[in-house]
Amino acid sequence: MFCTMVHACIRPPPVDLPPVDFPRGYRICTEGVPLKGNFASPFSALKSRDAYDNHPAVDSNLVNVEAKFAKEEEKSFHIHLPRFLVYFIPGIILNPIQWAIRKGKGRICIDCTNGPDGADTTSSANTFIPGPKAGDTDACPPVFYATAFMRHLQHLWRMRITFPIADILQHCDDIDAAFRRVLYTPELAIAFAYVFKGFVLIPVGQVFGSRSAPSYFSLLSDIRAFVATCGDLITGHPMHPLAAAACLPPEPLPGELAPAIADSRNQPMSALERASHSNSCFVDDNGILALRSRIHSSLHNSIVAAFLLFGWPHEDRRSSCLAPDKWERDAHFDMLYLGFRICSRALTVTWPFYKREELHHEIMTALGLKRPWLKPKSVASIIGKLRSASLIAPWGPYLSFSLAIALNNAVRSAYEAIRRWWQRGRVWISKSIQQELRIVADLLLEPEYSPLWSRYIGLLVPREATHTILSDASYAGIGGWSPDFKIQWRITRDDLVLLGFNMKHIHKYKQEPLDAKTDGLHINPLEFLAAIINLWLVLKIVKQLPPLLTGYIIDLLSDNTSALSWMHLTAQTRDPRLQPLARFTSTLLVMASRHLTRVQPNHIPGDDNFEADTLSRSENGQVPSWERVITRCSQLLPCQICLLPRELLSSLAGLISSGLTEGTYESLTTRLLTLDFVTLPVGSMPLDLTSSLLNASAVT
């Protein structure tokens, strides 16, 4: 089997394909797992674990759990022994069973971490298993599946660059009972045992709940992806019936194929890459991409690679690893992969309606209570779903903001054991959070493929910036410029005070606070403010520019990591004074995506941010003239001075002083985006202009 796979690989792998480990994969398949382990659980723990039995959800769903076990026995997943033999098996570890509902189906999970004596004790199997990042490859191999989704999108983007008018189709499959197909080594299977009714069950294949189970299986799925991508499994062999039966959609209509553009990070595919197939494995899910003319052979390669590795259906008593009830017969341009719909013609990613509908139901159930509350797990679930959707909808982190704060506060004030509280505690939903959840609920019911929950792939994959804009701040002022938009601006400390910002008193010549403990904005919020002004300018300028079919990619650069983290995720903004600014920023980012624009907040070393730094600073206690600034920074010479509307700055100051309010800030953001800025002619350097602000009398 392994010799066949190795010899079939006739092409070098693409650079982004996870590394393949054939020797360790061979050992997994022939020796069983763990490949290495030292489990030393005390015999004294058996009595309490036996008495505890299983987690409460199992007792309340006993009929369903038993039916699930009966179904699994058709595939020989366990060795059944009378329960009393627990005390006669040296080294056995009893792990409680948990019953969980996932994707509408009941699932048996084996809790190898928790027990009646707490979490991560010597009575639990996972205590003895290192994590995949620990470097002990035999005990728990490293995993690479986290990059699978983005790799698939990048493959699609580069394939469209290479074949701009060719139809690209997709397919996704799911290995049935994936973890169970990796068998335990007989000596260590007892470390993952559990009890049910009158039996002790020794698992034959990996259990869902073992720390190393995803690692061992993913190592094999990476081998499958490698062979399916680099191998030739079709020359001299008939097309597999599953591949041959795949129906294809009608040819695309003229103008239906969205464009992609090459840059230094996304080059057209090489001849070797074009000859290879595209497979992106996320644990047991494999996403395939291929030109319409090659989709059947790509499917064949993937199918045969799976059967070579996990067993041919007619030879496996556990049934086919590609179960007929899970197999998608046809290839299509619109594919559901890892919870998102990917369209290879429109080049879009969409959070599907059925997932949003599930979240809507979850939220409305909580809001329907007389005094709304949620279990901590439910709060974490809602936050996680919204933030996973933030890949394509920037509203995600924005609308999970208050809920995340409520959960953090509840965790800090929990008076009982954290694990028990996590299972049974309550997070009370305040009126402001209720209002935000209602906003979320309304947005979730947008129709399928709504622009609110869809995004162009060109705004998702890593790309070279089309434009760059930089900012910096000091206690003497803030400033910014763009070498691409050819603008520059600055606002001095005195004008920031006049506009309503609470500034610290500073040493005239050192530009540092006289007393760091006094009230007033710290340097981090000032850096954030400068970045927000640049973001506002980006939206104003992009709206005036002709549209780019493949989108504007803006590098928004700052040398302050705190400000950048607040740009990336609003819930990281702990200071209540800055939370309104963070929400306003999120709304700007949402509006940017509507104009086919992605803003990439990125760090720039302070030494490389000389121009913005010079614009933000005073010199010998005085505001330097524009001529002086431009003399020191020659790159500013072709840049026009940008006069900003005072109402923009005073509104941002008001957000800091007024505190957090309810709503999406969309009306405020829309109003501020109607304000205008003015640029002076190139070379104009008024002597009486310190801050680049419009006169108070100017019409905006």
Order of alpha helices (4+ residues) and beta strands (2+ residues): alpha-alpha-alpha-alpha-alpha-beta-beta-beta-beta-beta-alpha-beta-beta-beta-alpha-alpha-alpha-beta-beta-alpha-beta-beta-beta-alpha-beta-alpha-alpha-alpha-alpha-beta-alpha-beta-beta-beta-beta-alpha-alpha-beta-alpha-alpha-beta-alpha-alpha-beta-alpha-alpha-beta
